[in-house]
C-alpha cells in the first residue's frame, strides 16, 4: 500500500471529528460498524447504536462422543447505572442448532479431520451464515477428544476458518464453566439466589460447576462418562478408552477390544460409576478416586447446596428425557445415577432440567465473549487490533486508597514469574481490579507503578495492553501517552474481568459504540489431561464424617474460575480462578498440511 493510499484510507480516527454515518468497509479496516437498529424512530438510531451492540457468535463443540454447532445472536446494552460504561447481555437468540453427529475418529490416537470438517462445513451452509459474519465464538474440545494427538491442530484450524475472532479453547475448568452457563444453572442461581451444583456428564468426562447467586465459584472434573466403552449389535467391544478399561477393572472385568460382553456386565460397570459419582458429590471419595478419577483438584467444600442440576448427554437419561440405547454406557449410567438420587444417596434436591446435551455448545456460543466499556483508550487501532492469544498477567494486588507505585511494580514482577514468563519477551494483557475513587493522584500512582514494572516492554516498544473492570480506561490511557509520554502504542479497555491463566482475543473497535469484543479462553492441550491442575493426593485426608478435606497449606491451589459473564440482567458474574500451574505450551499453532487440507471449511472469502 502506498503512502498516499494510507493517507486517504478511512480509519476509526475519522469518527472523532463529526457524526457517525452509515457506511460499510471493503477489504481490511481498523474498525467495524453496528447497523442493527431495533427502534421505531429512525432519528434515534444513532443514540441506540451507541448503547446497543449486536454480535453473531458460533459455538463448535467437539466432544468425546458428539460434535455439534450452534449459531447465536447476542444483544448487549450499556448499563446506565452509576455512570458505568459496562455492557451487559440483554438477549440471546439461537439462530441455528446443528444435529448432533458422532465425533469421527480414525483410530485410538487420531480424530478424522476430513469427516469433522464436513460436519462443521454443513452446519455453516445450513445456517446461511458465512465465517465473515461471525464476530466471536469458540471451538471447544472436550473429554476424550482432547486426548487425541491431532486435537490441537484441529481446534486451531477450526477456529481460524470458523470466523476471524473465533478461538480454540479446551480444558476441564473452561468446559465446566461453559456447561454451567449453557445449562441455565447460573441464571437459575441468580434468579433464585441459590447455591447450585451443576453436573455435566458427557461421553468421556463429568464436569462439576458450583454457582452461587449467579456467580461461578468453583469447578472440577472427573473421568466418568457415557461413551468410554462401546459395543456393537453383537455385544462386541468396539471402543474401550483407557479410562473405560480402568472402570471395567473396578467392576471386576479385564476387558480388551474385541471381547464379547453382556448387557448385565455393562450395567455392573455403570453401577460402579454411579457409586463413584455419589462419593464425589458427597465428598466421600477415596485416595484412589483422587488418583484415577479426578482430572483436576477436587473442590474443598461444596457448602450448603440448595439443589443440583444435570446437563450433558447423560443428563438426558438422568431426567428421563431420552430412552434410546446407543450401545454405550450412557443410558445405563444415567439410569443408575437417577436411581441413587431417588434413594436420597445425595441429600440435595434435584432441580428441573435446563439444557442438557447442548449445554456446553450453547455456553461456547453465547457465554465466551465479553464487550469492553465505551471509555476505551486506543492510541493506534490499526496497530493494536485485532489481536489473538494474548496471555493475561493479573496485577494480584488490592488497590488501597493510597496506591504505592513500588508495590505495583513488585506485584507485576511476581505475576510474570508465577506465569513462567519473562517481562518484555512477548506482548501480554495486564489485568487489574479497580476499587475506590478515580482521582488523579491514585491513577497517576497506578500508571507509574505499571510502567516501572514493565521496563523491557517499554525498552523494546512493545504494545501495552491493559484491561480493567473499572471505568478508568480513558484517563489511564492518557496518563501513559500524554503524561509519561511512552513511545509504544497503548490500549486500555474497561468493563471486562480477566484472571490469571486466561488468554484473550481482542476484536476491532465497533462503531459507534467505541467498544471492543473480548473473547476469553483457555488453551490447554496436554498429552495427559490428568496432569493439568492437580496437586498431590497425599494432601487430602478423611475426617470422622467420612468426607475428604485438604490440608490447610494446600488451599491456595483452589481451582475456581475467573471469567465474567452476564445473563440477561445488569449483573456481572465472575468466579475466582487461581490455577496453581502453568500452561507450558506455545500458542502459535503450527498446522500439519494434512489437517489443514482436511478441514477445508466454508470458504474464507464470500463469493
Buried (B, 14 or more C-beta within 10 A) or exposed (E): EEEEEEEEBEBBEEBEEEEBEEEEEEEEBBBBBBEBBEEEEEEEBBEBBBBBBBBBBBBBBBBBBBBBBBBBBBBBBBBEEEEBBBBBBBEBEBBBBBEBBBBBBEEBEBBBBBBBBBBBBBBBEEBEBBBEBBBBBBBBBBBBBBBBEBBBBBBBBBBBBBBBBBBBBBBBBBBBBBBBBBBBBBBBBBBBEBBBBBBBBBBBBBBBBBBBBBBBBBBBBBBBBBBBBBBEEEBEBEBBBEBBBEBBBBBEBEBEEEBEBEEEBBBBBBBBBBBBBBBBBBBBBBEEBBEBBBBBBBBBEBEEBBBBBBBBBBBBBBBEEBEEEBBBBBBBBBBBBBEBBEEEBBEBEBBEBBBBBBBBBBBBBBBBBBBBBBBBBBBBBBEBBBBBBBBBBBBBBEBEEEBBBEBBBBBBBBBBEBBEBEBBEEBBBBBBBBEEEEEEEBBBBBBBBBBBBBEEBBEEEBBBBBBBBBBBBBBBBBBBBEEBEBEBBBBBBBBBBBBBBBBBBBBBBBBBBBBBBBBBBBBBBBEEBBEBBBBEBEBBEBEEEEEBBBEEEBEEBBBBBBBBBBBBBBBBBBBBBBBBBEBEEEBEBEBEEEBBEBBBBBBEEEE
